[in-house]
Structures are given as C-alpha cells and as structure tokens.
C-alpha cells in the first residue's frame, strides 16, 4: 500500500496531514510506504526532512516545472507496481496514478479542498501554464477514483454541484490535530489570571485575509486593555504596523510545529476568519482542530466549512460576521470550558480518537480486494 504526494514541501501541514496520518496507520498495523515527488529546488534538504519524519519513505525529484507534471508518469509505474491501494493526495498525484494505467489497483483520492476554486479565486496556479486545465484535472480526480476522502460535508456538496459527483464511495475525515495533551496541562496557572489572549496561527496565504484580521485585532485591543494578541506567522507589514501601535500587547513569532501547542494552551481564543469564497466554504483548516484540541474558543467567520455551524451549535466561540456580535462577549475562558472544548476535539478532531482511527481503518477495509 502506498501514500503518494506530489509537489509538496515539508511543513506543518505536511506533517499533520501526511506524516501523522501514516504514523496512525502504523499504530493500526498497516505499514504504508510514502512516495513523495518534490521540487529539485532544495531537494536534498527537503528529502532529509521527510525521511527523518517517516523512515519508510521514498523521496524523488520532480521533473522541472509543474506544467510538465505528466512527464513524471514514465518512472512512477515502476514504483507503483504490485500495489493494491494507493492513497493519492491532491489532483496531480491522483491523475499521475491514473496515467500509469495500473491494473488491480484501487485509487483513493485524498481531497483537501476546492482546487479549481482556489485557482479562480486566488490564482494559485497562475504562471504555471495550467491555469485553464485545473478544472478538468480536478474533475478526473474526483470522478475516476475508486474511493475518496473529503475533509468536509461542504466539500462533498461542491463535488456534487460542480462535477455532478453521485457516488457514495467516500468518507469524511476532517483535518485533525495530533496533540496528546494531558488534563494536568490545563491549569489555572498556565491559563493566567486577568489577560484575555487571542492567538492567530497560520501562513500569510491570501485566504487568511490579513487586512481584515488586523482590523479585527485593532478593535479587540481598543475595546479592552486586558486583551493581548499572539500572532504565530511570518512577519509582514500588516503585523509590523499592529505591533507599532500596540507594542506591549501584540507579539509575533514563527516557531516549529512541536512548539505550537505549548503556546496555544495558554490562550483563550483562536482566530480563524476567512472571506466568503468557495475555497473557504468547503475548507477544513487544521488550525481549527489544533485550537479546539488546546481548549480554545474560536473567533470565526460565517460559512467556513462545517465549523461555523459547529461553533454555534456547541457554544465553541463567536461568529464575527453575526450582526449581534458584541465585543463585551470576549471574556476569560474558564478552565472547565477549556476542558469541555478539548474533550470534544479529542473525540472528533484528533488522530488518536477512536472515531477518526475507525474511519481510516474502514478506508482500507472498504478498498481491500480480500474483503
């Protein structure tokens, strides 16, 4: 069995959605080989990171330039032979498996989002020469796979509406965290006494809407002197300006993934705001799972994957788009609330949960030729 990735560098997302998933399968008794084709740029550095994180992996250089992605099919058939199941992450990886024309192999498409919408709304593939091909590549990945992983109910809706997907061969597995936090770590001392801490953890990608985020943060900071902001992201001009305005109440850092839970567990709210686009409508940001696992309430936008409704139904935070949102609602999150939120996340949004492990196990059982 193979887990196949194409043109992805090692980062926090790769660690949580690839490496940690493979380790979960190892715990379940399945030794899955990772085959990852990566850019020739910094190849040996990236290769070392991946192999150090997961030893049972084969990391190969990609044929230069994404526009020539199909050329990679010529050597992949050799590495894919005799494999009965291939979990392929993303539309290019999935189509490369199709192009090798394997027999007696089931292909599972690991769908992480609305890819053609990402191109239409954010120009993710601008300059690659593939701008007008993304829809068809995604369509083939969805419709021609034997089975599919969807990260949200909303992503399934997108497949049905935009690609006329009608099959029932899929499972919904949201992006999960893998934080093994103990109850004793949720202590009053770590939570603090007076400060209300809001944290943002994420990249500077366009869909994070930094200008809107900074506007929200300014309003929070002006409303109450008790509020402090922690931004775990690479520095940019927006962040610099905010720090200059509130030098003692805003901090910025960019830390290793293993350091993130140590910071999150001390906070009260996790900020995850996205503008209203198809890309965001179907999304399942791993940061939400990380926030909730650490007991944070969410400051969220409307129509963000399956989570905006989840927040409302379970009182897990506040929807910033609601007209009746009141800044006075931002209170210190109690220890009991943090424990309640974290407990929910451990059962529903953690790779160590029985529910999520069962879904991954069933994924293999459903596609086994010997079932």
C-alpha positions in Angstrom: 0.0 0.0 0.0 1.3 3.5 -0.9 0.6 7.0 0.1 1.5 9.3 -2.8 2.3 13.0 -2.7 3.3 15.3 -5.5 5.0 18.7 -5.4 4.6 19.3 -1.6 7.3 20.6 0.6 7.7 19.5 4.3 5.9 21.9 6.6 3.4 21.9 9.4 0.5 20.9 7.1 2.5 18.1 5.5 3.5 16.9 9.0 -0.1 16.8 10.3 -1.9 15.6 7.1 0.7 13.1 5.8 3.3 12.1 8.4 0.9 11.9 11.3 -1.7 10.0 9.3 0.9 7.5 8.2 2.0 7.0 11.8 -1.7 6.5 12.7 -1.8 3.7 10.1 1.3 2.2 11.6 -0.4 2.1 15.0 -3.3 0.3 13.4 -1.0 -2.3 12.0 -0.5 -1.1 8.4 2.9 -0.2 7.2 2.3 2.2 4.3 5.1 3.4 2.1 5.3 7.1 1.4 6.3 8.1 -2.1 6.8 11.9 -2.4 7.9 13.7 -5.5 9.3 17.1 -4.7 10.8 20.1 -6.4 14.5 19.9 -7.4 15.0 23.1 -5.6 16.4 22.4 -2.1 15.8 18.7 -2.9 18.3 17.2 -0.5 17.2 19.4 2.4 13.5 18.6 1.9 14.3 15.0 1.3 16.1 14.7 4.6 13.2 16.4 6.5 10.7 13.9 5.1 12.8 10.8 5.6 13.7 11.9 9.2 10.0 12.3 9.9 9.0 9.0 8.3 11.7 6.5 7.5 9.6 4.2 5.3 9.5 6.8 2.5 10.9 7.2 -1.0 11.5 10.9 -2.0 12.1 11.5 -5.7 13.0 14.7 -7.7 10.2 16.1 -9.8 10.7 16.8 -13.5 11.3 20.6 -13.5 8.3 22.9 -13.9 4.8 22.0 -12.9 3.5 22.4 -16.4 5.4 19.2 -17.3 3.8 17.3 -14.5 2.7 14.4 -16.7 6.3 13.5 -17.6 6.7 12.1 -14.1 4.4 9.2 -15.1 7.2 7.4 -17.0 9.2 6.4 -13.9 6.3 6.1 -11.5 4.9 2.9 -12.9 8.0 1.0 -11.6 7.5 2.3 -8.0 3.7 1.7 -8.1 3.8 -1.9 -9.4 2.2 -4.6 -7.2 0.4 -2.0 -5.1 -3.2 -2.8 -4.5 -4.2 0.5 -2.9 -2.7 4.0 -3.5 -3.9 7.0 -1.4 -3.1 9.9 -3.6 -3.0 13.4 -2.1 -4.3 16.1 -4.4 -5.4 16.3 -8.0 -2.0 16.0 -9.7 -0.9 13.0 -7.6 -4.2 11.2 -8.4 -4.0 11.9 -12.1 -0.4 10.7 -12.2 -1.6 7.4 -10.8 -4.3 7.2 -13.5 -1.6 7.8 -16.2 0.5 4.9 -15.1 -2.5 2.6 -16.1 -2.1 0.2 -13.3 -4.2 -3.0 -13.1 -5.7 -4.4 -9.9 -5.0 -1.2 -8.0 -7.6 0.9 -6.3 -7.0 4.7 -6.2 -8.2 6.7 -3.2 -8.3 10.5 -3.9 -7.4 12.5 -0.8 -9.4 15.7 -1.5 -8.3 18.6 0.6 -10.3 21.4 -0.9 -11.9 23.0 -3.9 -8.9 23.2 -6.2 -10.4 24.8 -9.3 -12.0 27.4 -7.0 -8.6 28.1 -5.5 -7.3 28.9 -9.0 -10.4 31.0 -9.9 -10.4 33.0 -6.7 -6.8 33.2 -5.7 -4.8 32.4 -8.8 -2.9 29.6 -7.1 -1.6 28.2 -10.4 -1.0 31.4 -12.2 2.2 31.3 -14.3 2.3 27.5 -14.5 0.7 27.2 -17.9 -2.0 25.0 -16.3 -4.5 27.8 -15.5 -7.2 26.5 -17.9 -6.7 22.9 -17.1 -7.2 22.7 -13.4 -11.0 22.1 -13.6 -10.6 19.1 -15.8 -7.7 17.7 -13.7 -9.8 18.0 -10.6 -12.8 16.5 -12.3 -10.9 13.4 -13.3 -9.5 13.0 -9.8 -13.0 13.1 -8.3 -14.9 11.1 -10.8 -12.4 8.5 -11.8 -11.1 7.5 -8.4 -12.3 4.3 -6.7 -12.8 6.0 -3.4 -12.5 9.5 -1.9 -11.6 11.3 1.3 -13.4 14.5 1.8 -12.5 16.9 4.6 -16.0 18.3 5.0 -19.7 17.9 4.2 -19.4 21.2 2.3 -16.7 19.8 0.0 -19.0 16.9 -0.9 -21.6 19.5 -1.8 -19.1 21.2 -4.1 -18.2 17.9 -5.8 -21.9 17.2 -6.4 -22.8 20.6 -7.7 -19.7 21.5 -9.8 -18.7 18.0 -11.0 -22.0 16.0 -10.8 -20.5 13.6 -8.4 -23.1 11.0 -7.5 -21.1 8.1 -6.0 -21.3 7.1 -2.3 -17.8 5.8 -2.3 -16.3 8.4 0.1 -15.6 9.1 3.8 -15.5 12.4 5.5 -12.3 12.8 7.6 -11.7 16.4 8.7 -8.2 17.8 9.1 -7.1 16.6 12.6 -4.6 17.5 15.2 -2.3 15.1 16.9 -1.8 16.8 20.3 -1.5 14.4 23.2 -2.3 17.0 25.9 -2.9 15.7 29.4 -5.6 17.1 31.8 -2.9 18.4 34.1 -1.7 20.8 31.4 -4.9 22.8 31.7 -4.0 24.6 34.9 -5.1 27.9 36.2 -1.5 29.0 36.4 -1.0 28.4 32.7 -4.2 30.0 31.7 -3.4 33.2 33.6 -5.5 35.4 35.8 -6.5 38.6 34.0 -5.3 38.6 30.4 -7.5 37.6 27.6 -5.2 36.1 25.0 -6.2 35.8 21.3 -3.9 33.8 19.0 -3.7 33.5 15.3 -1.6 30.6 13.9 -1.2 30.3 10.2 0.6 31.3 7.0 0.4 34.6 5.1 -1.7 33.0 2.3 -4.2 35.2 0.6 -7.2 33.3 2.0 -6.2 34.3 5.6 -7.2 37.9 4.7 -4.6 39.7 6.8 -6.1 43.2 6.3 -9.4 42.1 7.8 -7.6 40.2 10.6 -5.6 43.3 11.6 -8.8 45.4 11.6 -10.4 42.9 13.9 -7.4 42.8 16.2 -7.3 46.6 16.4 -11.0 46.7 17.5 -10.3 43.9 20.1 -7.3 45.8 21.5 -9.1 49.1 21.6 -12.1 47.6 23.3 -10.3 46.1 26.3 -6.9 46.7 27.9 -7.0 43.1 29.1 -6.8 41.7 25.6 -3.4 40.6 24.2 -2.7 39.2 20.7 -0.2 36.5 19.8 0.5 36.0 16.0 2.3 32.8 15.0 3.1 33.7 11.4 5.9 35.0 9.4 6.3 38.8 9.8 4.8 41.1 7.2 4.0 44.9 7.0 0.5 44.4 8.5 1.9 42.7 11.6 4.6 45.3 12.0 2.1 48.2 11.9 0.0 46.5 14.5 2.9 45.9 16.8 4.0 49.5 16.5 0.5 50.6 17.5 0.3 48.2 20.5 3.9 47.3 21.3 3.3 45.8 24.7 0.1 43.9 23.7 0.9 42.3 20.4 3.7 39.7 19.8 4.8 37.8 16.7 6.8 34.6 16.4 7.3 31.8 13.9 8.0 28.5 15.7 8.5 24.8 15.0 5.2 22.8 14.8 6.1 21.0 18.0 6.2 24.3 19.9 2.7 25.4 18.8 0.6 23.5 21.4 2.7 24.9 24.3 1.6 28.4 23.2 -2.0 27.7 22.2 -2.8 26.0 25.5 -2.1 29.3 27.3 -4.6 31.3 25.1 -8.3 31.8 25.3 -9.4 32.3 21.7 -8.2 31.1 18.3 -8.8 33.5 15.4 -9.7 31.9 12.1 -11.5 34.3 9.8 -12.0 33.8 6.0 -13.8 35.8 3.4 -16.8 34.3 1.7 -15.5 32.3 -1.2 -16.0 28.7 -2.5 -12.4 27.9 -1.3 -13.3 28.8 2.2 -16.8 27.4 2.1 -15.5 23.9 1.8 -12.4 24.2 3.9 -11.3 22.2 6.9 -8.4 24.2 8.4 -6.1 22.1 10.6 -5.6 25.1 12.8 -9.2 24.8 13.9 -8.6 21.3 15.1 -5.4 22.5 16.9 -7.2 25.4 18.6 -10.0 23.2 19.8 -7.7 20.4 21.0 -6.0 23.0 23.1 -9.2 24.2 24.6 -9.5 27.5 22.8 -12.8 29.1 21.8 -13.0 30.2 18.2 -13.4 33.6 16.7 -14.6 32.5 13.3 -16.2 33.8 10.1 -19.5 32.7 8.6 -19.7 29.7 6.2 -16.2 28.4 7.0 -16.5 24.7 6.1 -18.5 22.7 8.6 -17.1 24.7 11.5 -19.2 27.9 11.6 -22.3 25.8 12.4 -20.4 23.6 14.9 -19.3 26.7 16.8 -22.9 28.0 17.1 -24.4 24.6 18.0 -21.8 23.9 20.7 -21.0 27.4 22.0 -17.4 27.0 21.0 -16.9 30.7 20.3 -18.3 33.5 18.3 -19.1 34.2 14.7 -17.6 37.6 13.9 -19.9 38.1 10.9 -23.1 37.9 13.0 -24.6 41.4 13.3 -25.2 40.9 17.0 -21.6 40.0 17.9 -20.6 42.1 20.9 -17.1 42.7 21.9 -18.1 42.5 25.5 -18.6 38.8 24.9 -14.9 38.3 24.9 -14.3 37.0 28.5 -11.6 34.9 30.0 -12.2 31.3 29.1 -12.6 29.2 32.3 -10.7 26.0 33.0 -13.9 24.0 32.8 -14.8 25.4 29.4 -11.3 24.7 28.1 -11.6 21.1 29.3 -15.1 20.7 27.7 -13.8 22.0 24.3 -10.7 20.0 24.4 -12.6 16.8 25.3 -14.9 17.3 22.3 -11.9 17.8 20.0 -10.1 14.7 21.3 -13.1 12.6 20.4 -13.9 14.2 17.0 -10.8 16.1 15.6 -7.8 14.1 16.9 -5.9 11.4 15.1 -5.8 9.5 18.3 -9.5 9.4 18.7 -11.4 6.1 18.2 -13.8 7.7 15.7 -11.1 9.0 13.4 -9.0 5.9 13.6 -12.1 3.8 12.7 -12.6 6.0 9.6 -9.0 5.4 8.5 -9.3 1.7 9.2 -12.6 1.4 7.3 -10.9 3.3 4.3 -8.6 0.3 3.9 -11.2 -2.3 4.6 -13.6 -0.9 2.1 -10.9 -1.0 -0.7 -9.3 -4.2 0.1 -9.5 -6.9 -2.7 -9.8 -9.5 0.0 -12.7 -8.0 1.9 
